[in-house]
């Protein structure tokens, strides 16, 4: 009872819960818009190149899901950013010199670019030249991915602050470019870019598999299924490698987070073998794992330190309890969930490619592979789980720091009554639940209705008046015959 009372009166914990709720739910939609935006660029480019109307109808169909995701993403993202002023005022005041600028870049550079051309992309098919429309689609995709870049830049800077120093409780930037190009930025942006693209492609392939399984527009959705699979062949292995690079940078710059990711309590000195635990039961109070199943010496190979470590791997006991992550179990299993899904998706891709090579995905045989199609439907939402668990590792593992090594989380929260946060947290929970229900309803309605093949396909050639080459002049009431529009 005392624990519950303390919990509901702790403003910092409640504010963290509220931000975790809004961020984890908001992340679902930008993850899809960034990847689907790239897919739309590919599919519309294929239409312009091949003049195959199927690609045009694909672009129209998937653009509907893009628009739905964009709308819900905006509705969930704005309240999340407002919390930096309402719940995390001291943090915003201390780092606004850089952090506020980057968040502003995300709004002015990325969101405005995406929003400015979104209307043309959605409604300009028969109103503008196809090339102009294609450029609009490209700008929308660039805007969506620029948003990812600036958000990852801001968060990476929180992980490895650079380009300035703390002076009298405020971070003063001396070099904006160095702050933007902090040690975490490049690999984090690459990891997230591939994650959103892979997630989007699996959603597209999963929906396509559902249509094929239902024997609805089988040939049509076979194209989107195979096209998605063709891109995933490159994306899935690259994503695993990018994840490995991210883990290496955690080892270099945030060893306490790595120790929590691996539930490593004791330090392995240089020259000693580092075991890797496949599964463990971390015990925070006892500072040990109650049970664990390990692969001898594997952690050194994973971190490219080889069997006899050239450098130590620090355990959690190297830091005082107040200076290290506390939710070790959450971080440990979130990391393994993310990694496990990454390898599972790559494995499904490999099996599908082999099946494709033996002719199993041909037009007359694809609907017979019901087990494979069901596997793709099952895999469609897994990318979202991987992204959310990855962000849990990234942000919960950064604790107890908001700005790593500079500003503690307890000093970052606004001094507001806990009851106010309980009220806003409850309101966000209800509102976001309603948004999820609305999204599921409208999204399922778009999928149930399917593509519209009655839409006119715009001409790729400019229309010009027909020229009468016969000699003579026009009669007084006679006009040239115009080309049919």
C-alpha positions as CSV (number, residue, x, y, z in Angstrom):
1,X,0.0,0.0,0.0
2,X,2.9,2.3,0.8
3,X,4.5,1.6,-2.5
4,X,1.3,2.4,-4.4
5,X,0.9,5.6,-2.5
6,X,4.5,6.7,-3.2
7,X,4.0,5.8,-6.9
8,X,0.9,7.9,-7.4
9,X,2.5,10.9,-5.7
10,X,5.8,10.8,-7.6
11,X,5.7,13.4,-10.3
12,X,8.9,12.3,-12.0
13,X,7.7,8.7,-12.4
14,X,4.3,9.7,-13.6
15,X,5.7,12.2,-16.1
16,X,8.0,9.4,-17.4
17,X,5.1,7.1,-17.7
18,X,3.1,9.7,-19.6
19,X,5.9,10.4,-22.1
20,X,6.5,6.6,-22.5
21,X,2.8,6.2,-23.3
22,X,2.6,9.0,-25.8
23,X,6.0,8.2,-27.5
24,X,5.5,4.5,-27.8
25,X,2.1,4.9,-29.4
26,X,3.0,7.8,-31.6
27,X,6.0,5.9,-32.9
28,X,3.7,3.4,-34.6
29,X,2.6,5.9,-37.3
30,X,5.8,7.7,-38.3
31,X,7.4,4.3,-38.6
32,X,4.9,3.5,-41.3
33,X,4.8,6.8,-43.1
34,X,8.6,7.1,-43.5
35,X,8.8,3.6,-45.1
36,X,5.6,3.7,-47.1
37,X,6.7,7.1,-48.5
38,X,9.7,5.5,-50.0
39,X,7.6,2.6,-51.3
40,X,5.3,5.1,-53.0
41,X,8.3,6.7,-54.7
42,X,9.3,3.3,-56.0
43,X,5.9,2.2,-57.2
44,X,5.0,5.5,-58.9
45,X,8.4,5.6,-60.6
46,X,7.7,2.1,-62.0
47,X,4.4,3.4,-63.3
48,X,6.1,6.3,-65.1
49,X,8.7,4.0,-66.5
50,X,6.6,1.0,-67.6
51,X,3.2,2.7,-68.0
52,X,1.7,-0.4,-66.4
53,X,-1.6,0.8,-64.9
54,X,-1.3,-1.8,-62.1
55,X,1.5,0.3,-60.6
56,X,-0.7,3.4,-60.8
57,X,-3.5,1.7,-58.9
58,X,-1.0,0.4,-56.4
59,X,0.1,4.0,-55.8
60,X,-3.4,5.2,-55.3
61,X,-4.3,2.3,-52.9
62,X,-1.2,2.6,-50.7
63,X,-1.4,6.4,-50.6
64,X,-4.7,6.0,-48.7
65,X,-3.0,4.2,-45.9
66,X,-0.2,6.8,-46.0
67,X,-2.7,9.6,-45.5
68,X,-4.4,7.8,-42.6
69,X,-1.1,7.2,-40.9
70,X,0.0,10.8,-41.5
71,X,-3.2,12.2,-39.9
72,X,-3.0,10.0,-36.8
73,X,0.8,10.6,-36.5
74,X,0.2,14.4,-36.4
75,X,-2.5,14.0,-33.8
76,X,-0.4,11.9,-31.5
77,X,2.9,13.7,-32.1
78,X,2.0,17.2,-31.2
79,X,0.9,16.4,-27.6
80,X,4.1,14.4,-27.1
81,X,6.3,17.5,-28.0
82,X,4.2,19.8,-25.8
83,X,5.3,17.7,-22.8
84,X,8.8,19.2,-23.0
85,X,7.2,22.5,-21.9
86,X,4.6,21.1,-19.5
87,X,6.3,18.1,-17.8
88,X,10.0,18.7,-18.5
89,X,10.4,22.4,-18.2
90,X,13.7,22.5,-16.4
91,X,15.2,20.2,-19.0
92,X,13.9,22.3,-21.9
93,X,15.3,25.5,-20.2
94,X,18.7,23.9,-19.7
95,X,19.1,22.5,-23.2
96,X,16.8,24.6,-25.3
97,X,19.8,26.4,-26.9
98,X,20.3,23.2,-29.0
99,X,17.5,20.8,-28.4
100,X,14.8,23.4,-29.1
101,X,16.5,24.3,-32.4
102,X,16.6,20.7,-33.6
103,X,12.9,20.1,-32.7
104,X,12.2,23.3,-34.6
105,X,14.1,22.1,-37.6
106,X,12.0,18.9,-37.5
107,X,8.8,21.1,-37.7
108,X,10.0,23.6,-40.3
109,X,12.2,21.5,-42.5
110,X,10.6,18.1,-42.4
111,X,7.0,18.4,-41.4
112,X,6.3,21.5,-43.4
113,X,7.9,20.0,-46.5
114,X,5.8,16.8,-46.1
115,X,2.6,18.7,-45.4
116,X,3.1,21.2,-48.3
117,X,3.3,18.5,-51.0
118,X,0.9,15.9,-49.4
119,X,-2.2,17.5,-50.9
120,X,-0.7,17.3,-54.4
121,X,0.3,13.7,-53.9
122,X,-3.1,12.7,-52.7
123,X,-5.4,14.8,-54.8
124,X,-3.3,16.0,-57.8
125,X,-3.4,12.9,-59.9
126,X,-5.6,14.4,-62.6
127,X,-4.8,18.0,-61.9
128,X,-1.0,18.3,-62.4
129,X,1.5,16.8,-64.8
130,X,2.5,13.3,-63.8
131,X,6.2,14.4,-63.5
132,X,5.1,17.2,-61.1
133,X,3.0,14.7,-59.2
134,X,6.0,12.3,-58.9
135,X,8.2,15.2,-57.6
136,X,5.5,15.8,-55.0
137,X,5.6,12.2,-53.9
138,X,9.4,12.4,-53.7
139,X,9.3,15.6,-51.5
140,X,6.7,13.9,-49.2
141,X,9.0,11.0,-48.7
142,X,12.0,13.2,-48.2
143,X,10.0,15.2,-45.6
144,X,8.9,12.1,-43.7
145,X,12.5,10.8,-43.5
146,X,13.9,14.2,-42.7
147,X,11.6,14.2,-39.6
148,X,13.2,10.9,-38.6
149,X,16.7,12.4,-39.1
150,X,16.0,15.4,-36.8
151,X,14.3,13.4,-34.1
152,X,17.1,10.9,-34.1
153,X,19.6,13.8,-34.0
154,X,18.0,15.3,-30.9
155,X,17.8,12.0,-29.1
156,X,21.3,11.0,-30.1
157,X,22.6,14.2,-28.7
158,X,20.8,13.4,-25.4
159,X,22.7,10.1,-25.5
160,X,26.1,11.6,-26.3
161,X,26.0,15.4,-25.8
162,X,28.6,17.2,-27.9
163,X,29.4,20.6,-29.3
164,X,29.3,22.6,-26.1
165,X,29.3,22.5,-22.3
166,X,27.2,23.1,-19.3
167,X,27.6,26.6,-17.9
168,X,25.6,27.7,-14.8
169,X,23.0,24.9,-15.4
170,X,22.6,25.5,-19.1
171,X,24.1,23.8,-22.1
172,X,25.9,26.4,-24.2
173,X,26.6,25.3,-27.8
174,X,30.0,26.2,-29.3
175,X,29.7,24.2,-32.5
176,X,26.2,23.3,-33.9
177,X,27.6,21.0,-36.5
178,X,29.6,19.0,-34.0
179,X,26.5,18.8,-31.8
180,X,24.4,17.5,-34.7
181,X,27.1,15.1,-35.7
182,X,27.5,13.7,-32.2
183,X,28.9,10.2,-31.9
184,X,25.5,8.5,-31.9
185,X,23.8,10.3,-34.8
186,X,25.0,8.6,-37.9
187,X,24.5,5.0,-36.8
188,X,21.3,5.7,-35.0
189,X,19.8,7.4,-38.0
190,X,20.8,4.5,-40.2
191,X,19.4,1.9,-37.8
192,X,16.1,3.8,-37.5
193,X,15.8,4.4,-41.3
194,X,16.2,0.7,-42.0
195,X,13.8,-0.2,-39.2
196,X,11.0,2.0,-40.5
197,X,11.6,0.8,-44.1
198,X,11.7,-2.9,-43.1
199,X,8.6,-2.5,-40.9
200,X,6.7,-0.7,-43.7
201,X,7.7,-3.3,-46.3
202,X,6.5,-6.2,-44.1
203,X,3.2,-4.4,-43.5
204,X,2.7,-4.0,-47.3
205,X,3.8,-7.6,-47.9
206,X,1.5,-8.9,-45.1
207,X,-1.5,-7.0,-46.4
208,X,-0.7,-8.3,-49.9
209,X,-0.5,-11.8,-48.6
210,X,-3.9,-11.4,-47.0
211,X,-5.4,-10.5,-50.3
212,X,-3.8,-13.4,-52.0
213,X,-4.9,-15.8,-49.3
214,X,-8.5,-14.5,-49.7
215,X,-8.1,-14.9,-53.5
216,X,-8.9,-11.2,-54.1
217,X,-6.9,-9.5,-56.9
218,X,-4.3,-12.2,-56.6
219,X,-2.2,-11.1,-59.6
220,X,-2.4,-7.5,-58.6
221,X,-1.2,-8.0,-55.0
222,X,1.4,-10.6,-56.1
223,X,3.2,-7.6,-57.6
224,X,3.3,-5.7,-54.3
225,X,4.2,-8.8,-52.4
226,X,7.2,-9.6,-54.7
227,X,8.3,-6.0,-54.9
228,X,8.3,-5.7,-51.1
229,X,10.3,-8.9,-50.9
230,X,12.8,-7.7,-53.5
231,X,13.6,-4.7,-51.3
232,X,13.6,-6.6,-48.1
233,X,16.3,-8.9,-49.5
234,X,18.7,-5.9,-49.0
235,X,17.1,-4.2,-46.1
236,X,16.8,-7.1,-43.6
237,X,20.5,-8.1,-43.5
238,X,21.6,-4.4,-43.5
239,X,19.3,-3.8,-40.5
240,X,20.9,-6.6,-38.5
241,X,24.4,-5.2,-39.3
242,X,23.2,-1.7,-38.4
243,X,22.0,-3.0,-35.1
244,X,25.3,-4.6,-34.5
245,X,27.0,-1.2,-35.1
246,X,24.6,0.5,-32.7
247,X,25.5,-2.1,-30.0
248,X,29.2,-1.4,-30.5
249,X,28.7,2.3,-30.0
250,X,26.8,1.6,-26.8
251,X,29.8,-0.4,-25.6
252,X,32.1,2.6,-26.4
253,X,30.0,5.4,-25.0
254,X,27.4,4.0,-22.6
255,X,28.9,0.9,-21.0
256,X,26.3,1.0,-18.1
257,X,23.5,0.6,-20.7
258,X,25.3,-2.3,-22.3
259,X,25.7,-4.0,-18.9
260,X,21.9,-3.7,-18.4
261,X,21.2,-4.9,-22.0
262,X,23.3,-8.1,-21.2
263,X,22.4,-8.3,-17.4
264,X,26.1,-8.2,-16.8
265,X,26.7,-7.6,-13.1
266,X,30.4,-8.4,-12.8
267,X,33.2,-6.8,-14.8
268,X,35.1,-9.0,-17.2
269,X,38.7,-7.8,-17.1
270,X,40.8,-7.4,-20.3
271,X,42.2,-10.8,-21.2
272,X,39.3,-12.7,-19.7
273,X,36.5,-14.6,-21.6
274,X,33.1,-12.9,-21.7
275,X,30.1,-15.2,-21.8
276,X,26.9,-14.2,-23.5
277,X,23.6,-15.0,-21.8
278,X,20.9,-16.2,-24.1
279,X,18.3,-15.9,-21.3
280,X,18.5,-14.8,-17.7
281,X,16.4,-13.8,-14.7
282,X,17.9,-10.5,-13.5
283,X,17.5,-9.8,-9.8
284,X,18.0,-6.0,-9.1
285,X,18.0,-6.3,-5.4
286,X,20.5,-9.1,-5.1
287,X,22.5,-7.6,-8.0
288,X,22.8,-11.0,-9.8
289,X,20.9,-13.2,-12.2
290,X,18.9,-15.9,-10.4
291,X,19.2,-18.1,-13.5
292,X,20.9,-17.8,-16.8
293,X,21.8,-19.8,-19.9
294,X,25.0,-18.7,-21.5
295,X,27.2,-19.3,-24.5
296,X,30.9,-19.3,-23.4
297,X,33.0,-16.5,-24.7
298,X,30.3,-15.3,-27.2
299,X,30.0,-11.7,-25.9
300,X,33.6,-11.0,-26.8
301,X,33.0,-12.1,-30.4
302,X,29.7,-10.2,-30.6
303,X,31.5,-7.0,-29.6
304,X,34.5,-7.9,-31.9
305,X,36.8,-8.1,-28.9
306,X,37.6,-11.7,-29.8
307,X,37.9,-14.6,-27.3
308,X,40.5,-13.0,-25.1
309,X,39.2,-9.5,-24.5
310,X,41.5,-6.7,-25.5
311,X,39.3,-4.4,-23.4
312,X,37.2,-5.0,-20.3
313,X,33.4,-5.4,-20.4
314,X,32.1,-3.5,-17.4
315,X,29.4,-4.9,-15.1
316,X,26.7,-3.0,-13.4
317,X,28.4,-3.1,-10.1
318,X,31.1,-0.7,-11.4
319,X,28.5,2.1,-10.8
320,X,26.7,3.1,-7.7
321,X,23.0,2.1,-7.8
322,X,21.9,5.7,-8.3
323,X,24.2,6.0,-11.4
324,X,23.1,3.0,-13.4
325,X,19.8,1.8,-15.0
326,X,17.4,0.2,-12.6
327,X,14.9,-1.7,-14.7
328,X,17.5,-4.2,-15.8
329,X,14.9,-6.9,-16.6
330,X,12.9,-4.6,-18.9
331,X,16.0,-3.5,-20.8
332,X,17.4,-7.0,-21.0
333,X,14.2,-8.6,-22.5
334,X,13.4,-5.6,-24.6
335,X,16.8,-5.9,-26.3
336,X,16.3,-9.6,-26.9
337,X,12.8,-9.0,-28.3
338,X,14.1,-6.5,-30.8
339,X,17.1,-8.7,-31.8
340,X,14.9,-11.8,-32.0
341,X,12.4,-10.1,-34.3
342,X,15.1,-8.8,-36.5
343,X,16.5,-12.4,-37.1
344,X,13.0,-13.8,-37.4
345,X,12.1,-11.3,-40.2
346,X,15.4,-12.0,-41.9
347,X,14.7,-15.7,-41.7
348,X,11.3,-15.4,-43.2
349,X,12.8,-13.3,-46.0
350,X,15.4,-16.0,-46.7
351,X,12.8,-18.8,-46.8
352,X,10.5,-16.8,-49.1
353,X,13.4,-16.0,-51.5
354,X,14.3,-19.7,-51.7
355,X,10.6,-20.5,-52.3
356,X,10.6,-17.8,-55.0
357,X,13.7,-19.3,-56.7
358,X,12.0,-22.7,-57.1
359,X,8.9,-21.1,-58.7
360,X,6.7,-21.2,-55.6
361,X,5.7,-17.5,-56.0
362,X,4.6,-17.8,-59.6
363,X,1.1,-16.6,-60.5
364,X,-0.4,-20.0,-60.6
365,X,1.3,-21.3,-57.5
366,X,1.5,-18.4,-55.0
367,X,-1.9,-19.0,-53.5
368,X,-1.0,-22.6,-52.7
369,X,1.7,-21.5,-50.3
370,X,-0.8,-20.8,-47.6
371,X,1.6,-21.5,-44.8
372,X,4.0,-18.9,-46.2
373,X,1.3,-16.3,-46.7
374,X,0.0,-16.8,-43.2
375,X,3.6,-16.3,-41.9
376,X,3.8,-12.9,-43.7
377,X,0.5,-11.9,-42.2
378,X,1.7,-12.9,-38.7
379,X,5.0,-11.0,-39.3
380,X,3.3,-7.7,-40.5
381,X,3.1,-6.1,-37.0
382,X,6.3,-7.5,-35.6
383,X,8.4,-4.6,-36.8
384,X,6.4,-2.2,-34.7
385,X,7.1,-4.3,-31.6
386,X,10.8,-4.3,-32.5
387,X,10.9,-0.5,-32.9
388,X,9.1,0.1,-29.6
389,X,11.3,-2.3,-27.7
390,X,14.4,-0.8,-29.3
391,X,13.3,2.6,-28.0
392,X,12.8,1.2,-24.5
393,X,16.4,0.0,-24.6
394,X,17.6,3.3,-25.9
395,X,15.8,5.6,-23.4
396,X,15.3,3.5,-20.3
397,X,18.9,2.3,-20.6
398,X,20.0,5.9,-20.6
399,X,18.7,6.4,-17.1
400,X,19.2,8.0,-14.6
401,X,20.2,10.7,-17.1
402,X,18.1,12.8,-19.4
403,X,21.2,14.4,-20.9
404,X,23.7,11.6,-20.5
405,X,26.3,12.4,-17.8
406,X,25.1,16.0,-17.6
407,X,21.4,16.3,-16.3
408,X,19.7,13.8,-14.2
409,X,16.0,12.8,-14.9
410,X,15.0,13.8,-11.4
411,X,16.3,17.3,-12.0
412,X,14.6,17.5,-15.4
413,X,10.9,17.2,-14.4
414,X,8.7,20.2,-13.8
415,X,7.5,20.9,-10.3
416,X,3.8,20.3,-10.8
417,X,1.3,18.4,-8.5
418,X,1.3,14.7,-9.1
419,X,-2.5,14.8,-9.3
420,X,-2.3,17.0,-12.4
421,X,0.0,14.4,-14.1
422,X,-2.4,11.6,-13.1
423,X,-5.3,13.5,-14.7
424,X,-3.3,14.2,-18.0
425,X,-2.0,10.6,-18.1
426,X,-5.5,9.3,-17.7
427,X,-6.8,11.7,-20.5
428,X,-4.0,10.7,-22.8
429,X,-4.7,7.0,-22.2
430,X,-8.3,7.4,-23.1
431,X,-7.6,9.7,-26.1
432,X,-4.9,7.4,-27.5
433,X,-7.0,4.3,-27.0
434,X,-9.8,6.0,-29.0
435,X,-7.4,6.9,-31.7
436,X,-6.2,3.3,-31.9
437,X,-9.8,2.1,-32.3
438,X,-10.5,4.7,-34.9
439,X,-7.3,3.9,-36.8
440,X,-8.2,0.2,-36.7
441,X,-11.7,0.9,-38.0
442,X,-10.7,3.2,-40.9
443,X,-7.6,1.2,-41.8
444,X,-9.5,-2.1,-41.9
445,X,-12.2,-0.4,-44.1
446,X,-9.6,0.7,-46.6
447,X,-8.2,-2.8,-46.7
448,X,-11.6,-4.5,-47.0
449,X,-12.7,-2.2,-49.8
450,X,-9.4,-2.8,-51.7
451,X,-8.1,-0.8,-54.7
452,X,-10.3,1.1,-57.0
453,X,-9.8,0.0,-60.6
454,X,-12.4,2.4,-61.9
455,X,-10.2,5.5,-61.5
456,X,-9.0,7.0,-64.8
457,X,-5.3,6.6,-65.5
458,X,-3.8,9.9,-66.3
459,X,-2.1,10.3,-69.6
460,X,1.7,10.5,-69.5
461,X,1.8,12.5,-72.6
462,X,0.8,16.2,-72.7
463,X,-2.4,16.9,-74.6
464,X,-2.1,19.3,-77.5
465,X,-4.6,20.6,-80.0
466,X,-4.8,18.7,-83.2
467,X,-3.4,20.6,-86.2
468,X,-5.2,20.7,-89.5
469,X,-2.6,20.4,-92.2
470,X,-5.1,20.9,-95.2
471,X,-4.5,24.1,-97.2
472,X,-6.9,26.9,-97.0
473,X,-8.5,29.1,-94.3
474,X,-11.2,28.4,-91.8
475,X,-14.7,29.3,-92.5
476,X,-16.1,32.1,-90.3
477,X,-17.8,29.8,-87.8
478,X,-15.3,26.9,-88.0
479,X,-12.7,26.1,-85.3
480,X,-9.9,23.5,-85.2
481,X,-10.9,20.2,-83.7
482,X,-9.4,19.8,-80.3
483,X,-7.8,16.6,-79.1
484,X,-10.0,14.6,-76.7
485,X,-9.1,15.2,-73.1
